[in-house]
């Protein structure tokens, strides 16, 4: 009996140790009514594809509803049930902020701005697609940072937030642990660039090839 007990104790210890070492990291994507669909579905698809690989299996993607309802409707009419509400203050390791055609309600949402401010200090990576950069700007986390927004919106971003080092005519801009992009279909490129930073350029290229992205983009993203 003593031997059996020792074995059970040892097995439990190993099991608990494995669970601790396999702690999940979270990529949090903000969602809300009127969000541009590809701004959120592109990173979900990229990171979802990567999560099938052992080298990314400790990451999970969660959607965070910046509203009182966990159900949201995208600009293109797709209904999505978010994983959590913003007011639940979910723990995340990567934060991605998408866009909408009408940003005013979001820019005037103090809970959302505070959440961005608080988590921007803690996350490993901070990202935005399209006019999501305006939310990062309103939160003050892009001051002195190279950043972009939708193609053609760079002047607006600079006028709104003069302290941002706005970059013109660039799909994706990386500055430290901050990645901003034009959004829309470029959201795929941005997500792959972010994946390359989290994992490696080689692994990001594998995912790009699995999604057939390399057939439509001739850019050298992973050098």
Residue pairs with C-beta under 8 A, 6 or more apart in sequence:
22 58
23 58
24 58
24 59
24 60
25 58
25 59
25 60
25 93
25 94
26 59
26 60
26 61
26 62
26 90
26 91
26 92
26 93
26 94
27 43
27 47
27 59
27 60
27 61
27 62
27 92
27 93
27 94
27 96
28 62
28 63
28 64
28 90
28 92
28 94
28 95
28 96
28 119
29 40
29 43
29 44
29 61
29 62
29 63
29 64
29 96
29 98
30 63
30 64
30 66
30 86
30 95
30 96
30 97
30 98
30 112
30 132
31 40
31 63
31 64
31 65
31 66
31 72
31 80
31 82
31 98
32 65
32 66
32 67
32 72
32 100
32 106
33 67
33 72
33 73
34 73
34 74
34 75
34 100
34 101
34 102
35 72
35 74
35 75
35 98
35 99
35 100
36 74
36 75
36 76
36 98
36 99
36 100
36 101
36 129
36 130
36 183
36 184
37 74
37 75
37 76
37 78
38 183
38 184
38 185
38 187
38 188
39 98
39 99
39 129
39 130
39 132
39 183
39 184
39 187
40 63
40 74
40 80
40 98
40 187
41 78
42 129
42 185
42 187
42 188
42 190
42 191
43 61
43 96
43 129
43 187
43 190
43 191
43 194
44 61
44 63
45 188
45 191
45 211
46 188
46 191
46 192
46 195
46 207
46 211
47 56
47 59
47 61
47 191
47 195
48 61
49 207
49 210
49 211
50 56
50 59
50 195
50 199
50 203
50 207
51 57
51 59
51 60
51 61
53 203
53 206
53 207
55 199
55 203
56 195
56 198
56 199
56 203
59 93
59 198
62 83
62 84
62 90
62 92
63 80
63 82
63 83
63 84
64 82
64 83
64 84
64 85
64 86
64 90
64 92
65 71
65 72
65 82
65 84
65 85
65 86
66 86
66 106
66 109
66 111
66 112
66 115
67 85
67 86
68 85
70 81
70 82
70 84
70 85
71 79
71 80
71 81
71 82
72 79
72 80
72 82
73 79
73 80
74 80
75 100
75 101
83 90
84 90
86 111
86 112
86 115
87 111
89 115
92 119
92 123
93 123
93 124
93 125
94 123
94 124
94 125
94 126
94 127
94 194
94 198
95 116
95 119
95 120
95 123
95 125
95 126
95 127
96 127
96 128
96 129
96 132
96 194
97 116
97 127
97 128
97 129
97 132
97 133
97 135
97 136
98 128
98 129
98 130
98 132
98 183
98 187
99 128
99 129
99 130
99 131
99 132
99 134
99 150
99 183
100 106
100 131
103 131
103 134
103 135
106 112
106 135
107 113
107 134
107 135
107 138
112 135
113 135
113 138
113 139
116 135
116 136
116 139
116 141
117 139
117 140
117 141
120 126
120 136
120 139
120 141
123 177
124 177
124 198
125 177
125 178
125 179
125 194
125 197
125 198
126 136
126 141
126 177
126 178
126 179
127 178
127 179
127 180
127 181
127 190
127 194
128 135
128 136
128 147
128 149
128 179
128 180
128 181
129 180
129 181
129 182
129 183
129 184
129 186
129 187
129 190
130 149
130 150
130 153
130 181
130 182
130 183
130 184
130 187
131 149
131 150
131 153
131 183
132 149
132 180
132 183
133 142
133 147
133 148
133 149
133 157
133 164
133 180
134 149
134 157
134 160
134 161
136 142
136 147
136 178
136 180
137 147
137 157
137 160
137 161
137 164
138 161
141 178
142 161
142 163
142 164
142 178
142 180
143 161
143 163
143 164
144 163
144 164
144 165
145 164
145 165
145 175
145 176
145 178
146 165
146 166
146 167
146 173
146 175
147 157
147 164
147 165
147 166
147 167
147 173
147 175
147 178
147 180
148 154
148 157
148 166
148 167
148 168
148 170
148 171
148 172
148 173
148 180
148 181
148 182
149 156
149 157
149 166
149 180
149 182
149 183
150 182
150 183
150 184
151 169
151 182
154 166
154 167
154 168
154 169
157 164
157 166
158 164
158 166
165 175
167 173
171 181
171 182
171 186
171 189
171 190
171 219
172 179
172 180
172 181
172 182
172 186
172 189
172 190
172 193
173 179
173 180
173 181
174 193
174 197
179 190
179 193
179 194
179 197
180 190
181 187
181 189
181 190
181 193
183 190
188 211
188 213
189 213
189 217
189 219
189 221
192 204
192 207
192 208
192 213
192 221
192 222
193 204
193 221
195 203
195 204
195 207
196 203
196 204
196 205
196 221
196 222
201 221
201 222
201 223
202 222
204 221
204 222
205 214
205 221
205 222
208 214
208 217
208 221
208 222
